[in-house]
Amino acid sequence: MIETALFIGFACLAAALLLALWRLVIGPSAADRILALDTLTINAIALIVLFGIARGSILYFEAALLLATVGFVGTVAYCRFLLRGDIVE
């Protein structure tokens, strides 16, 4: 039963990754591309967590936490650059 749920989860995340990648490529503005990149990061975190559940390892959850931290800082930096033209004042 868990194998079926994992398969459905991986399929849904693959579709979400493809749709976010499509928005990243054709996004009409820079803000759309930043949001698509943030969505890709969130989907990658969910993919790592699902892979950790499938493998039964705690190491993947720590990697997901690190990616979440880096993704948040990256999104904030991109937004500050877009709004102000400079990251560090």
ABEGO torsion letter per residue (X at the ends): XAAAAAAAAAAAAAAAAAAAAAAAAABABAAAAAAAAAAAAAAAAAAAAAAAAAAGBAAAAAAAAAAAAAAAAAAAAAAAAAAAGBABX
